[in-house]
Structures are given as C-alpha cells and as structure tokens.
C-alpha cells in the first residue's frame, strides 16, 4: 500500500491480450514504441500481438488481494489469470 509500480506487459503470442486489473486503474506510459504524453487511465489495456505496453499502478487504496486476467474468456478459463496482494 502507498506505492506506485511500473509494469512492462510483454506479449510474445500471435494474438492480442486485453489485460484487466481489478480494483486499481492503470496509467498507460508507453503503448508499443510510443510514449503516451497525456495521462491515460484505463481499466483494460490491450497488449497487442508481439507487442509491449508499459503501465503504472498506484496501490493507494483497497488493501488485500485481487486478480488480473486476460479479458478473453477462453484465455482466462485456461489460466491466464493471477493475483495481486496489496499490503
């Protein structure tokens, strides 16, 4: 709690993966090779095929555990999901 993390989301597959982080919005910093100059807050961030997106997450509220996952239901069902614990 009370920290900001920067995550580099890398997709080495041949299809897009829309990433959804429950509870905390994500600020997109780099979208592919492009730096994002205006603040862009998103609930779901698309990580394009063979692409990369850099986000920042401020863990300033809501202590405890939540999940992040691919928003493609088949992918989520096949395990493209993990937990985050804010303490």
URWOVEN-V845126 format. One record per pair of residues at least 12 apart in sequence whose C-alpha atoms are under 10 Angstrom apart, sorted by the first residue. I is the first residue (numbers start at 1). J is the second residue. D is the distance in Angstrom with one decimal. If there is no record, write none. Layout:
i->I j->J d->D
i->I j->J d->D
//
This chain:
i->1 j->58 d->8.4
i->1 j->59 d->5.2
i->1 j->60 d->5.5
i->1 j->61 d->7.1
i->1 j->62 d->8.3
i->1 j->63 d->6.6
i->1 j->64 d->9.2
i->1 j->85 d->9.3
i->1 j->86 d->5.6
i->1 j->87 d->5.3
i->2 j->58 d->7.3
i->2 j->59 d->5.6
i->2 j->60 d->4.7
i->2 j->61 d->7.8
i->2 j->63 d->9.8
i->2 j->86 d->9.1
i->2 j->87 d->8.9
i->3 j->57 d->8.4
i->3 j->58 d->6.0
i->3 j->59 d->5.4
i->3 j->60 d->6.6
i->3 j->86 d->9.3
i->4 j->56 d->6.6
i->4 j->57 d->5.5
i->4 j->58 d->4.3
i->4 j->59 d->6.0
i->4 j->60 d->8.0
i->5 j->55 d->8.3
i->5 j->56 d->5.5
i->5 j->57 d->5.3
i->5 j->58 d->6.6
i->5 j->59 d->7.8
i->6 j->26 d->9.5
i->6 j->27 d->9.2
i->6 j->28 d->9.6
i->6 j->29 d->8.8
i->6 j->54 d->7.0
i->6 j->55 d->5.6
i->6 j->56 d->4.3
i->6 j->57 d->6.5
i->6 j->58 d->9.0
i->7 j->26 d->9.7
i->7 j->28 d->9.8
i->7 j->29 d->9.6
i->7 j->53 d->8.3
i->7 j->54 d->5.7
i->7 j->55 d->5.3
i->7 j->56 d->6.2
i->7 j->57 d->7.9
i->8 j->29 d->9.6
i->8 j->30 d->9.0
i->8 j->52 d->6.9
i->8 j->53 d->6.0
i->8 j->54 d->4.5
i->8 j->55 d->6.6
i->8 j->56 d->9.0
i->9 j->31 d->10.0
i->9 j->32 d->10.0
i->9 j->45 d->9.6
i->9 j->46 d->9.7
i->9 j->47 d->7.0
i->9 j->48 d->9.9
i->9 j->51 d->8.4
i->9 j->52 d->5.6
i->9 j->53 d->5.2
i->9 j->54 d->6.0
i->9 j->55 d->7.7
i->10 j->32 d->9.6
i->10 j->47 d->7.2
i->10 j->48 d->8.7
i->10 j->49 d->9.0
i->10 j->50 d->7.5
i->10 j->51 d->6.1
i->10 j->52 d->4.5
i->10 j->53 d->6.7
i->10 j->54 d->8.6
i->11 j->46 d->10.0
i->11 j->47 d->6.3
i->11 j->48 d->6.8
i->11 j->49 d->5.9
i->11 j->50 d->5.1
i->11 j->51 d->5.4
i->11 j->52 d->6.2
i->11 j->53 d->8.8
i->12 j->47 d->9.8
i->12 j->48 d->9.1
i->12 j->49 d->6.7
i->12 j->50 d->4.6
i->12 j->51 d->7.0
i->12 j->52 d->8.8
i->13 j->48 d->8.8
i->13 j->49 d->5.7
i->13 j->50 d->5.8
i->13 j->51 d->8.7
i->14 j->48 d->8.5
i->14 j->49 d->4.9
i->14 j->50 d->6.3
i->14 j->51 d->9.4
i->15 j->47 d->9.0
i->15 j->48 d->6.8
i->15 j->49 d->4.5
i->15 j->50 d->7.7
i->15 j->51 d->9.6
i->16 j->46 d->6.7
i->16 j->47 d->5.7
i->16 j->48 d->4.3
i->16 j->49 d->4.6
i->16 j->50 d->8.1
i->16 j->51 d->8.4
i->16 j->70 d->9.6
i->16 j->72 d->9.3
i->17 j->44 d->9.9
i->17 j->45 d->8.3
i->17 j->46 d->5.8
i->17 j->47 d->5.2
i->17 j->48 d->6.4
i->17 j->49 d->7.4
i->17 j->51 d->9.9
i->17 j->69 d->9.2
i->17 j->70 d->5.9
i->17 j->71 d->7.2
i->17 j->72 d->7.2
i->17 j->75 d->8.7
i->17 j->80 d->9.7
i->18 j->43 d->10.0
i->18 j->44 d->6.2
i->18 j->45 d->5.4
i->18 j->46 d->4.0
i->18 j->47 d->5.9
i->18 j->48 d->8.1
i->18 j->69 d->8.3
i->18 j->70 d->5.5
i->18 j->71 d->5.3
i->18 j->72 d->7.0
i->19 j->43 d->8.5
i->19 j->44 d->5.4
i->19 j->45 d->5.2
i->19 j->46 d->6.1
i->19 j->47 d->7.0
i->19 j->68 d->7.0
i->19 j->69 d->5.7
i->19 j->70 d->4.7
i->19 j->71 d->5.9
i->19 j->72 d->8.8
i->19 j->80 d->9.6
i->19 j->81 d->9.4
i->20 j->42 d->9.0
i->20 j->43 d->6.2
i->20 j->44 d->4.5
i->20 j->45 d->6.6
i->20 j->46 d->8.8
i->20 j->67 d->8.5
i->20 j->68 d->5.5
i->20 j->69 d->5.5
i->20 j->70 d->6.2
i->20 j->71 d->6.2
i->20 j->72 d->9.9
i->20 j->81 d->9.5
i->21 j->42 d->9.4
i->21 j->43 d->6.6
i->21 j->44 d->6.9
i->21 j->45 d->8.8
i->21 j->57 d->9.5
i->21 j->66 d->8.2
i->21 j->67 d->6.4
i->21 j->68 d->4.3
i->21 j->69 d->6.8
i->21 j->70 d->9.0
i->21 j->71 d->9.7
i->21 j->81 d->9.9
i->21 j->82 d->9.7
i->21 j->83 d->9.4
i->21 j->84 d->9.0
i->22 j->43 d->7.8
i->22 j->44 d->9.2
i->22 j->65 d->9.7
i->22 j->66 d->6.3
i->22 j->67 d->5.8
i->22 j->68 d->6.0
i->22 j->69 d->8.6
i->22 j->83 d->9.6
i->22 j->84 d->9.2
i->23 j->43 d->8.6
i->23 j->59 d->9.5
i->23 j->61 d->8.8
i->23 j->62 d->7.5
i->23 j->65 d->9.8
i->23 j->66 d->7.3
i->23 j->67 d->8.6
i->23 j->68 d->9.4
i->24 j->41 d->9.9
i->24 j->42 d->9.3
i->24 j->43 d->7.7
i->24 j->57 d->6.8
i->24 j->58 d->7.2
i->24 j->59 d->7.1
i->24 j->60 d->8.7
i->24 j->61 d->8.2
i->24 j->62 d->8.4
i->24 j->66 d->9.5
i->24 j->68 d->10.0
i->25 j->40 d->9.8
i->25 j->41 d->6.2
i->25 j->42 d->5.7
i->25 j->43 d->5.2
i->25 j->44 d->8.3
i->25 j->45 d->9.8
i->25 j->55 d->9.7
i->25 j->56 d->8.8
i->25 j->57 d->6.7
i->25 j->58 d->8.0
i->25 j->59 d->9.5
i->26 j->40 d->8.2
i->26 j->41 d->5.5
i->26 j->42 d->5.3
i->26 j->43 d->6.3
i->26 j->44 d->7.9
i->26 j->45 d->7.8
i->26 j->54 d->9.5
i->26 j->55 d->6.0
i->26 j->56 d->5.8
i->26 j->57 d->5.2
i->26 j->58 d->7.9
i->27 j->39 d->6.8
i->27 j->40 d->5.5
i->27 j->41 d->4.4
i->27 j->42 d->6.3
i->27 j->43 d->9.0
i->27 j->45 d->9.3
i->27 j->54 d->8.5
i->27 j->55 d->5.3
i->27 j->56 d->5.1
i->27 j->57 d->6.5
i->27 j->58 d->8.7
i->28 j->40 d->5.6
i->28 j->41 d->6.4
i->28 j->42 d->7.4
i->28 j->45 d->7.9
i->28 j->53 d->7.3
i->28 j->54 d->6.1
i->28 j->55 d->4.5
i->28 j->56 d->6.6
i->28 j->57 d->9.1
i->29 j->41 d->9.6
i->29 j->53 d->7.6
i->29 j->54 d->5.4
i->29 j->55 d->5.3
i->29 j->56 d->7.0
i->30 j->52 d->8.1
i->30 j->53 d->5.6
i->30 j->54 d->4.9
i->30 j->55 d->7.1
i->30 j->56 d->9.9
i->31 j->45 d->9.5
i->31 j->46 d->9.2
i->31 j->47 d->8.4
i->31 j->48 d->9.3
i->31 j->51 d->8.7
i->31 j->52 d->6.8
i->31 j->53 d->4.8
i->31 j->54 d->6.6
i->31 j->55 d->8.7
i->32 j->47 d->8.5
i->32 j->48 d->8.2
i->32 j->50 d->9.6
i->32 j->51 d->6.0
i->32 j->52 d->5.1
i->32 j->53 d->5.5
i->32 j->54 d->8.1
i->33 j->51 d->8.9
i->33 j->52 d->7.9
i->33 j->53 d->8.4
i->33 j->54 d->9.8
i->34 j->53 d->9.2
i->35 j->53 d->9.7
i->35 j->54 d->9.2
i->36 j->54 d->9.7
i->40 j->55 d->9.7
i->41 j->55 d->9.3
i->41 j->56 d->9.3
i->41 j->57 d->9.6
i->42 j->55 d->9.6
i->44 j->68 d->9.8
i->44 j->69 d->9.7
i->44 j->70 d->9.1
i->44 j->71 d->8.0
i->45 j->70 d->9.5
i->45 j->71 d->9.5
i->46 j->70 d->9.2
i->46 j->71 d->9.2
i->47 j->70 d->9.7
i->59 j->85 d->9.8
i->59 j->86 d->6.8
i->59 j->87 d->9.0
i->60 j->86 d->8.9
i->61 j->86 d->8.8
i->61 j->87 d->10.0
i->62 j->85 d->9.9
i->62 j->86 d->7.6
i->62 j->87 d->9.1
i->63 j->85 d->7.5
i->63 j->86 d->5.0
i->63 j->87 d->5.6
i->64 j->84 d->8.1
i->64 j->85 d->5.4
i->64 j->86 d->5.1
i->64 j->87 d->6.2
i->65 j->83 d->6.6
i->65 j->84 d->5.5
i->65 j->85 d->4.2
i->65 j->86 d->6.3
i->65 j->87 d->8.6
i->66 j->82 d->8.6
i->66 j->83 d->5.5
i->66 j->84 d->5.4
i->66 j->85 d->6.6
i->66 j->86 d->8.4
i->67 j->81 d->7.0
i->67 j->82 d->5.6
i->67 j->83 d->4.2
i->67 j->84 d->5.8
i->67 j->85 d->8.7
i->68 j->80 d->8.7
i->68 j->81 d->5.8
i->68 j->82 d->5.6
i->68 j->83 d->6.2
i->68 j->84 d->7.3
i->69 j->81 d->4.1
i->69 j->82 d->6.4
i->69 j->83 d->8.7
i->70 j->82 d->9.7
//
